[in-house]
Amino acid sequence: MSDKVTDSQFAMWRTLFALAHVDRFVSNDELRFMAEALEDIPFSDDQKSILTQDIKEPQDVFEMYLNIEDDTDRIEFFRFAHDMVWVDGDFGPEEQKIMLKLQEEQVRRTDISDLVGKVNLRLEGEYDPDENRHRPGKRDAKKIIHSFRERFLKDLFR
């Protein structure tokens, strides 16, 4: 069990923080998520400083995404990103556009045979009510924020 955030995991977090800015409005729920991540994840002091700056100054999501080197971290990014784009109850055109671009890059970079057995892959029509894998409303925001932070922490320390 490692308590150090890898460069790839750090890049995933930078990409998530950048994603919060895509629609040019960072909601209170997104800010709360980022602040709680800074408190709960064992980032180094340098990493915390960079992420704090990323909250203030939006980064290029696609450029940040290209720094996620580990396939599993890229898969995890999409799990968390799905929840983040819906946390404010609106999956706007800017968010849709960047998510499509990121998914295209993900398909291009992923070696599916290498991922078999590494991640819990699910068929597209399956629904897991315990993971709240549907289009959430605003009242689900806090639950979403905590669920994907908890999933990340669990996966980080496995």
N, C-alpha and C positions, 0 to 999 in steps of 0.2 A: 504494500500500500504506500503510494507516494503522496507526500503532501506538497509537492512542487507542481506548479502549473507549467506544462511544457510550452515551447514556442508555438506549436500548432494549436494548442488549446487557447493560448493567449490571443492568437490571431482570430480564432473563432469568436472570442469575446469582443475583440475590437470590431469584428464584422457585425455582431449583434448590436453593439452600441451605435455603429454607423447606420444600421438599418432603422433604428429609432428615429433618425433625422430625415429619412427619405421623403416623407410626406410634408416636410417643412414645419411640422408641429410635433413636439415631444410632449406627450400627455403626462399627467401626474403619475399614472400607473407605470409608464415606461421609466420615468425618473426614479420612482420608488424601486423598480426592479434593478436598475443600474446601481443605485446606492446600496441596496441589499447585497448585490453581487460583490461589490467592493468590500463589504464587511465580512461576507461569509466565505468567499473563495480565497484560498491562501496565495494571493498574488504577492510578488516581491514588491518592495517599495518603488522600484523603477516602473514596474508594470502598473501599479496603482496610480502613479503620477501620469503615465501616458493615458490610461483609461479616464482619469479625471479630466484631462485635457480634451479627450474625445467626446466627453459629455458636452463640453462647452463649444468645441469646434468640430463640426461634422467632417467625417472622413469619407473617402470614396468607397462605397460598399464593395464594388467589384474588385478594386485593388486590394482591399483588406482580405476579401475572400480568397484571392490567389495565394495568399500567404498561409492558408490552412493546408498543411502538407499531409496530414494523416487522414486516410479515407474515413475512419470512424469518426473523427472530429468533424469532417464535412457532413456526414450523415446526421450527427448530433446537431450541427448548426441548423439544418432544415427542420428538425423536430422543434427546436426552440424558436426558430424564426416564424414557423407557422403560428405558434401561440402569440408571438410578439406582434405580428401584423394585425391580429384580431383583438389584441388586448384593449384597444380603444373602441371596439365595435365597428370599425370601418377599415376595409381592405381596399384602399384607394388605388387609382390608376398608376400613380408613381410606384407604389409598393408592388402592384401586380407586374409592372414592367421589369423592375429589378429582380423580382423573384423568378420570372421566366428566364431572364438572362443568366442568373445564377444556376438555375436548374439545367439549362443547356450546357453550361460549363461543367457542372457536376457530372452529367452524362458523358461528356467528352473525357473527363479525367478519371472516371471510376473503372477499376478492374473488378467487375462483378464476381468473377470466380474467386478472387482474393477475399471478398467480403463475406462469402458464404460461411456461416458459422461464427463470424465476428459480431454481427449485429442481429437484432431481432427484427427480421424483415416480415412484413405483413402484406397480404394481398389488398389491393385498393378497395374495395367494398366492405372490408371488415371494420367493425365498429367496436371500440373498447370503451365502455362507459366509465370505467375507472380512470382512464386517461383523458376524459373529456375531449375526445377527438372529433369535434364537430364545430360548426361555426358558433362561437360563444357570443353571448350578449355582454353588455357592460357589467352586469351583476356578477358574471363569472370571472371578471378580471383578476381579482385578488387570488382566487383559487388557481387560475392559470399561472400567474406570476410565481406563486409558491410551488406549483407542481413542476414547472420546468426547472426552477432553481434546485429543487430537491432531486430531480432526475439527474441533473448535471453533477451535483455533489456525490450522489450514489455512484455514478459512472466514473467520476474522477478518482474515487478512492476504492475502486474494486480491485 
